[in-house]
Structure formats: structure tokens, C-alpha cells
Amino acid sequence: MHAEHVALGASFTDFAGWQMPVRYSSDLAEHHAVRRQAGLFDISHMAEIAVTGPGAAAFLDHALAGRLSALAVGRAKYSLVLAESGGVIDDLIVYRRGDDDYLVVANAANRDAVVAALTERAAGHDVALDDQTDRIALIALQGPASAAILAETPGLEIEALESLRYYAYSDGAFAWGDARTAVMVARTGYTGEDGVELYLPTEHAAALWRALLAAGQPHGLVPAGLAARDTLRLEAGMPLYGHELGLGIQPVQAGLGRVVVTAKDDFVGKAAIERGPAADAPVLVGLAAEGRRAARAGYPVMHGEQVVGEVTSGALSPTLGHPVAMALVHPDHAAVGAVLDLDVRGSRIPATVVALPFYRREA
């Protein structure tokens, strides 16, 4: 895929050892294309770990925060790998491909940590783990024109695309020339838009990438990089590991308490989750400001002369036209409507606590 991105004029950045396209044209143009038409992302750096065997469901119930045994075949679920401390090792998507067959998709930067945690927790379970990251490519097609582009891509066959529900997947295939490959088409994504994520063998990814770009050109499809992906997910209020999530943050602090199923008999981190974080532990909020100056990760959040929190992600929202940020703040200052200050390189920018997400697409 690297040659495809070079040919499209991409700028690259190193991310977890991967040379990732950060932009092809401009961050704003790619962001707006996803909101208004469609964008195509190569996110093959994501980690895919197959979990199979008669003990797979019970193992994942033990290893992860959610109840994956209750997940229906063909559906997906957002979940967390917790440490014994209750902090987050990683957030991930789990697909159930069969009664005893799951695919766990983790963040690239946490691949080793997730594989290590799952391997350790597999002891005593009748389960097999297979890190398939280097064999699976992942292409994300996101935006309101996605369905039309998929339907018009020559050689791409998807079972029941029109009825494919959010957080579900369908088996598909892609044929070109004398070649043919299986494709897993999942109605998931990280942008807040409708769209799909397409999993297929790495050696066939470039052919599908080119076919999608060609079919999408009349619909305004553009290749999009990591920079646009970050502002899109921020507007959609989606957490990013290392910013809103980490070993020092319990799920409830990040607004993800619902992801943890404490009714399960046992899972790694349960005791710490039941104790909960300290009463004064910071909680995640959304902050909206006026003007054009945006706070970035690490900037202080102030109440008067008191530092009451820290920005975890921030940007001038391309869609909304004003600065937005997510921040971890003291719970005394987390109520919607509270007015705080963002310290932007020594200048105070008033900001109001608002409910997340900042942006929600129309159904």
C-alpha cells in the first residue's frame, strides 16, 4: 500500500513503527470530504488478533470488560482490556465470526501490550490466539456517499449491504482480473459518519484501494490521512488511547462505565472497578470555546487561578467552526454549563463544559 500513498502525494509520519499517510492534500479538505461526501483511509496499522476455540467466549468474558459471550454472530462490540488496577490497557472492537471464532481489533501502538495481556489471561482456557496483524489490511470508507460507492465498485460483492446494521459485518468478496479474495465488510468506523471498514489479505489491498478510489471519484471521494481522522474522531467525541484513555484512567472517568459489565462473575480488573476511582479523580468533559485559537493536548484548564484539569485533545473544529476540546477535570468543575478557562500559551480562552459528542450526524 505504501506505493499507492506515495503516488497520491501523501505526507507520512511514523506511528508505532508504521509509515502512515498523515495527509494527501489538506487536513481541512479531507475532513470536509468525509463529512460531506466520503474519505478513504488506510488503517492497516491496526492490530488484528484471532481468538478461536471452544473456550473463546468464556475467555473473552474473563479477559475483557464486556460480556462477549452475549455477542451475536455477525455483530461487533466496543470493549476494553483492563489492568488489575482498573486502568485501561487498550480499547478495541471485537467481532464474533462464529460460535467459537472472534476477531479482536486493537490499536497499533498497543499491539504488543494487548497480545501479552491476552496470552497471559489465556492460561486455563481452551482457546487459541493468532496475531494476524501482518496478514490483514484494513481500509476504512467513511462518509455519506459510502454506500453508493460500495455499490458501484466493480468486482466488490457484499451480502445484504443495504440491511447491514451499525456494529455488524457481512462477508464479501472482491474480484479483479483473474484474482478474487474474501473481504469482511464491517459497518464500523472512527469518524462519526456512516461507512464501513474492509478487512482483507494484505496482498490484495492495493487493488481494492484503487477500485474504491476510481468508483468514488464521481461522488467526491478523496484519500484521507491521520490528521483528518483525528479531528473527525474529536468532533465525534471518540476517545483516543494515550489521550482520553490510559493505565491511570478508569473507564468511568472517561464516560465509559457502561462498557464494563460488573455483573459478570469475574474479569481482570473487576475488584478495582468495584472500588472505583478516588472521589476527586478527574473526569472527561467536552469544552467548547469561541474564536479561532484552540487548546492542544496538555494545556491547563483553569478555574480562576486554580488549575483544575488538563486538555487531552483539542482542535479548531472544521465542521463547527469554533474550538473544541476534551479534557480531564476535577469533578467539581465537570457539570454541563460550567465556565472554565483554557490556558492557550499564556492567554486565557473562556470555554463552557458541554455534553459529548460535539458533532452527531443526522440519521
C-alpha positions as CSV (number, residue, x, y, z in Angstrom):
1,M,0.0,0.0,0.0
2,H,2.9,2.4,0.6
3,A,3.4,2.9,-3.1
4,E,-0.2,3.8,-3.5
5,H,0.1,6.6,-1.0
6,V,3.4,7.9,-2.5
7,A,1.7,8.0,-5.9
8,L,-1.1,10.1,-4.4
9,G,1.4,12.6,-2.9
10,A,0.9,11.7,0.7
11,S,2.9,13.1,3.6
12,F,4.0,10.5,6.1
13,T,4.5,10.2,9.8
14,D,5.9,7.4,11.9
15,F,3.3,5.9,14.1
16,A,4.1,2.8,16.2
17,G,6.7,1.8,13.7
18,W,4.4,2.3,10.7
19,Q,4.9,4.9,8.0
20,M,1.4,6.3,7.9
21,P,-0.1,8.8,5.5
22,V,-0.9,11.9,7.5
23,R,-2.4,13.9,4.6
24,Y,-2.7,13.9,0.9
25,S,-3.9,17.4,0.1
26,S,-5.0,19.4,3.1
27,D,-6.3,18.4,6.5
28,L,-9.4,20.6,6.1
29,A,-10.3,19.3,2.6
30,E,-10.0,15.7,3.7
31,H,-12.0,16.4,6.9
32,H,-14.8,18.1,5.0
33,A,-14.9,15.4,2.3
34,V,-15.7,12.8,4.9
35,R,-18.5,14.9,6.4
36,R,-20.0,15.8,3.1
37,Q,-19.1,13.0,0.6
38,A,-16.6,10.3,1.6
39,G,-13.0,9.7,2.6
40,L,-10.8,6.6,2.2
41,F,-8.4,5.7,5.0
42,D,-5.6,3.1,5.0
43,I,-5.6,2.0,8.6
44,S,-3.7,-1.3,8.1
45,H,-1.6,-0.5,11.2
46,M,-4.5,-1.6,13.4
47,A,-3.8,-4.9,15.2
48,E,-6.0,-8.0,14.5
49,I,-5.9,-10.9,16.8
50,A,-8.0,-14.0,16.1
51,V,-9.4,-15.8,19.2
52,T,-10.7,-19.2,18.5
53,G,-11.6,-22.4,20.2
54,P,-14.4,-23.9,22.4
55,G,-13.3,-21.6,25.3
56,A,-13.2,-18.4,23.3
57,A,-16.4,-16.8,24.6
58,A,-15.6,-17.6,28.3
59,F,-12.0,-16.5,27.8
60,L,-13.0,-13.1,26.4
61,D,-15.5,-12.6,29.2
62,H,-12.6,-13.1,31.6
63,A,-10.1,-11.1,29.6
64,L,-12.1,-8.0,28.6
65,A,-14.5,-5.6,30.3
66,G,-17.6,-6.6,28.3
67,R,-19.7,-9.7,28.1
68,L,-18.6,-11.0,24.7
69,S,-20.3,-14.4,25.2
70,A,-23.6,-12.5,24.6
71,L,-22.5,-11.0,21.3
72,A,-24.4,-12.5,18.4
73,V,-22.5,-14.0,15.4
74,G,-22.2,-11.3,12.8
75,R,-22.1,-8.4,15.3
76,A,-19.4,-6.3,16.8
77,K,-18.9,-4.7,20.2
78,Y,-16.7,-2.0,21.6
79,S,-14.7,-3.2,24.7
80,L,-11.7,-2.6,26.9
81,V,-8.7,-4.5,28.1
82,L,-8.3,-3.5,31.7
83,A,-5.3,-3.9,34.0
84,E,-5.8,-5.3,37.5
85,S,-5.7,-1.6,38.7
86,G,-8.8,-0.9,36.7
87,G,-6.9,1.3,34.2
88,V,-7.2,0.8,30.5
89,I,-4.5,-1.2,28.6
90,D,-6.4,-0.6,25.3
91,D,-9.8,0.0,23.8
92,L,-10.8,-2.3,20.9
93,I,-13.5,-3.7,18.7
94,V,-14.5,-7.3,18.9
95,Y,-16.2,-9.1,16.0
96,R,-17.9,-12.5,16.5
97,R,-17.4,-14.5,13.3
98,G,-18.7,-17.8,14.7
99,D,-19.7,-19.5,18.0
100,D,-16.0,-20.1,18.7
101,D,-14.4,-17.5,16.5
102,Y,-13.7,-13.9,17.4
103,L,-11.6,-11.2,15.8
104,V,-10.1,-8.6,18.3
105,V,-9.0,-5.3,16.7
106,A,-6.7,-3.2,18.9
107,N,-4.7,0.0,18.5
108,A,-1.4,-0.3,16.6
109,A,0.6,1.3,19.4
110,N,-0.8,-1.2,21.9
111,R,-0.5,-4.4,19.8
112,D,2.3,-5.9,21.9
113,A,0.6,-5.0,25.2
114,V,-2.8,-6.4,24.1
115,V,-1.2,-9.6,22.8
116,A,0.8,-10.0,26.0
117,A,-2.3,-9.4,28.2
118,L,-4.5,-11.9,26.2
119,T,-1.7,-14.5,26.1
120,E,-1.3,-14.3,29.9
121,R,-5.0,-14.5,30.5
122,A,-5.5,-17.4,28.2
123,A,-4.0,-19.8,30.7
124,G,-6.5,-22.5,31.7
125,H,-8.8,-21.6,28.8
126,D,-9.4,-23.9,25.7
127,V,-8.5,-21.1,23.3
128,A,-6.0,-20.3,20.5
129,L,-4.7,-16.8,19.8
130,D,-3.3,-15.8,16.4
131,D,-1.8,-12.3,15.9
132,Q,-2.8,-11.7,12.2
133,T,-1.8,-8.0,12.0
134,D,0.8,-8.5,9.4
135,R,-1.5,-10.6,7.2
136,I,-4.6,-8.4,7.3
137,A,-5.0,-5.0,5.7
138,L,-7.8,-2.6,6.8
139,I,-9.3,0.1,4.6
140,A,-12.0,2.5,6.0
141,L,-14.5,4.1,3.7
142,Q,-16.4,6.8,5.7
143,G,-18.9,9.4,4.7
144,P,-22.5,9.8,3.5
145,A,-21.6,8.6,0.0
146,S,-20.1,5.3,1.2
147,A,-23.0,3.1,0.4
148,A,-23.3,4.4,-3.1
149,I,-19.5,4.0,-3.7
150,L,-19.6,0.4,-2.4
151,A,-22.5,-0.5,-4.7
152,E,-20.6,1.0,-7.7
153,T,-17.2,-0.6,-7.1
154,P,-16.7,-3.2,-9.8
155,G,-16.0,-6.7,-8.5
156,L,-17.0,-5.9,-5.0
157,E,-19.7,-8.2,-3.7
158,I,-21.3,-7.7,-0.3
159,E,-24.0,-9.8,1.2
160,A,-27.0,-7.7,2.3
161,L,-25.2,-4.3,2.2
162,E,-28.5,-2.4,2.4
163,S,-29.6,-4.1,5.6
164,L,-26.2,-4.2,7.2
165,R,-26.7,-2.7,10.7
166,Y,-24.4,-0.5,12.6
167,Y,-21.8,-2.6,14.5
168,A,-22.4,-5.6,12.3
169,Y,-20.4,-7.1,9.5
170,S,-21.1,-9.0,6.3
171,D,-18.9,-11.5,4.4
172,G,-18.0,-10.2,1.0
173,A,-15.6,-10.8,-1.9
174,F,-13.6,-8.7,-4.3
175,A,-12.7,-9.9,-7.8
176,W,-10.5,-8.2,-10.4
177,G,-8.7,-9.7,-13.4
178,D,-8.1,-13.4,-12.6
179,A,-7.9,-12.8,-8.9
180,R,-10.5,-13.0,-6.1
181,T,-10.3,-12.5,-2.4
182,A,-12.6,-12.6,0.6
183,V,-13.4,-9.3,2.3
184,M,-15.0,-8.8,5.7
185,V,-17.2,-5.6,5.4
186,A,-18.0,-4.1,8.9
187,R,-20.3,-1.2,9.5
188,T,-17.9,0.4,12.0
189,G,-15.7,3.4,12.0
190,Y,-14.0,6.1,13.9
191,T,-15.2,9.3,12.3
192,G,-18.8,9.8,13.4
193,E,-20.0,9.2,9.9
194,D,-21.8,6.3,8.3
195,G,-19.4,4.0,6.5
196,V,-17.6,0.6,6.5
197,E,-14.3,-0.9,7.4
198,L,-13.0,-3.6,4.9
199,Y,-10.7,-6.3,6.1
200,L,-8.8,-8.4,3.5
201,P,-5.4,-10.1,2.9
202,T,-2.6,-7.5,2.7
203,E,-1.5,-8.7,-0.8
204,H,-4.9,-7.7,-2.3
205,A,-5.4,-4.4,-0.5
206,A,-3.9,-2.1,-3.2
207,A,-6.3,-3.5,-5.9
208,L,-9.3,-2.8,-3.7
209,W,-8.0,0.7,-2.7
210,R,-7.6,1.7,-6.4
211,A,-11.1,0.3,-7.3
212,L,-12.7,2.2,-4.5
213,L,-11.0,5.4,-5.4
214,A,-12.0,5.1,-9.0
215,A,-15.6,4.3,-8.2
216,G,-15.8,7.1,-5.6
217,Q,-14.3,9.8,-7.8
218,P,-17.8,10.9,-9.1
219,H,-19.0,11.0,-5.6
220,G,-16.2,13.3,-4.3
221,L,-14.3,10.5,-2.5
222,V,-10.7,11.5,-1.5
223,P,-7.9,9.6,0.2
224,A,-7.7,10.9,3.8
225,G,-4.9,10.7,6.3
226,L,-4.4,10.5,10.1
227,A,-4.7,14.3,10.6
228,A,-8.3,14.4,9.3
229,R,-9.1,11.2,11.2
230,D,-8.1,12.8,14.4
231,T,-10.3,15.9,14.0
232,L,-13.2,13.8,12.9
233,R,-13.0,11.5,15.9
234,L,-12.6,14.5,18.2
235,E,-15.8,16.1,16.9
236,A,-17.5,12.7,17.4
237,G,-16.3,12.6,21.0
238,M,-14.4,9.3,20.5
239,P,-11.6,8.6,22.9
240,L,-8.0,8.1,21.8
241,Y,-5.7,5.9,23.8
242,G,-2.9,7.9,25.3
243,H,-5.1,11.0,25.4
244,E,-8.5,10.1,26.9
245,L,-7.6,6.6,27.9
246,G,-4.7,5.1,29.7
247,L,-3.5,3.0,32.6
248,G,-4.1,5.8,35.0
249,I,-7.7,6.3,33.9
250,Q,-10.6,4.1,34.9
251,P,-13.4,3.7,32.3
252,V,-16.0,5.6,34.4
253,Q,-13.7,8.6,34.4
254,A,-13.8,8.7,30.6
255,G,-17.6,8.2,30.4
256,L,-17.2,4.5,29.5
257,G,-18.7,3.0,32.7
258,R,-21.4,1.4,30.6
259,V,-18.8,-0.7,28.7
260,V,-17.8,-2.6,31.8
261,V,-20.2,-5.4,32.8
262,T,-19.7,-5.6,36.5
263,A,-22.5,-8.3,36.7
264,K,-20.0,-10.8,35.4
265,D,-18.7,-13.3,38.0
266,D,-15.2,-12.2,37.3
267,F,-12.9,-10.4,34.9
268,V,-9.5,-8.9,35.1
269,G,-9.7,-5.6,36.9
270,K,-13.2,-6.2,38.5
271,A,-12.1,-5.6,42.1
272,A,-10.6,-2.2,41.2
273,I,-13.6,-1.3,39.1
274,E,-15.9,-2.1,42.0
275,R,-13.8,0.1,44.4
276,G,-13.9,2.8,41.8
277,P,-11.5,5.8,41.4
278,A,-10.9,8.3,44.1
279,A,-13.7,10.8,44.7
280,D,-11.6,13.6,43.4
281,A,-10.3,11.7,40.3
282,P,-10.6,13.8,37.2
283,V,-13.4,13.1,34.7
284,L,-13.6,13.6,31.0
285,V,-15.6,16.6,29.7
286,G,-16.2,18.4,26.5
287,L,-15.3,22.0,26.2
288,A,-16.5,24.5,23.6
289,A,-14.9,27.9,23.1
290,E,-15.3,30.9,20.8
291,G,-12.8,32.4,18.4
292,R,-10.1,30.6,16.4
293,R,-7.4,29.7,19.0
294,A,-7.6,26.1,20.0
295,A,-6.1,24.4,23.0
296,R,-4.0,21.3,22.4
297,A,-3.3,18.2,24.5
298,G,-1.5,19.1,27.7
299,Y,-2.8,22.7,28.0
300,P,-4.1,23.5,31.5
301,V,-7.7,24.0,32.3
302,M,-8.3,26.8,34.8
303,H,-10.9,28.0,37.3
304,G,-9.8,31.4,38.3
305,E,-6.1,31.0,39.2
306,Q,-6.5,27.3,40.0
307,V,-5.5,24.6,37.6
308,V,-8.5,22.2,37.6
309,G,-7.7,19.9,34.7
310,E,-5.8,19.3,31.5
311,V,-6.8,19.1,27.9
312,T,-6.5,15.7,26.4
313,S,-7.4,16.5,22.8
314,G,-8.2,19.9,21.2
315,A,-8.6,21.5,17.8
316,L,-10.4,24.2,15.9
317,S,-13.4,22.1,14.7
318,P,-13.6,22.2,10.9
319,T,-17.3,21.3,10.9
320,L,-18.5,23.5,13.8
321,G,-16.1,26.5,13.1
322,H,-15.1,27.0,16.7
323,P,-12.5,25.4,19.1
324,V,-13.4,22.2,20.9
325,A,-11.5,20.1,23.4
326,M,-11.8,17.1,25.6
327,A,-10.2,17.5,29.0
328,L,-9.9,15.6,32.3
329,V,-11.1,18.0,35.0
330,H,-11.8,17.9,38.7
331,P,-15.4,16.6,39.2
332,D,-16.4,19.8,41.0
333,H,-16.0,21.6,37.6
334,A,-17.4,18.9,35.3
335,A,-21.1,19.9,35.2
336,V,-22.5,20.8,31.8
337,G,-22.7,24.6,31.6
338,A,-19.7,25.3,33.9
339,V,-17.5,28.0,32.5
340,L,-13.7,27.5,32.7
341,D,-10.7,28.9,31.1
342,L,-8.3,27.2,28.7
343,D,-4.7,28.4,29.1
344,V,-3.5,28.7,25.5
345,R,0.1,29.6,25.7
346,G,-0.4,32.1,28.4
347,S,-3.7,33.5,27.1
348,R,-7.0,32.7,28.8
349,I,-9.7,31.4,26.5
350,P,-13.2,31.1,28.2
351,A,-14.7,27.7,27.5
352,T,-18.0,26.1,28.5
353,V,-18.5,22.4,29.5
354,V,-20.8,20.8,27.0
355,A,-22.1,17.3,26.5
356,L,-20.2,14.9,24.2
357,P,-20.2,14.4,21.3
358,F,-19.6,17.8,19.8
359,Y,-21.0,16.5,16.4
360,R,-23.6,13.9,15.7
361,R,-24.6,13.1,12.2
362,E,-28.2,13.2,11.1
363,A,-29.8,9.7,10.9
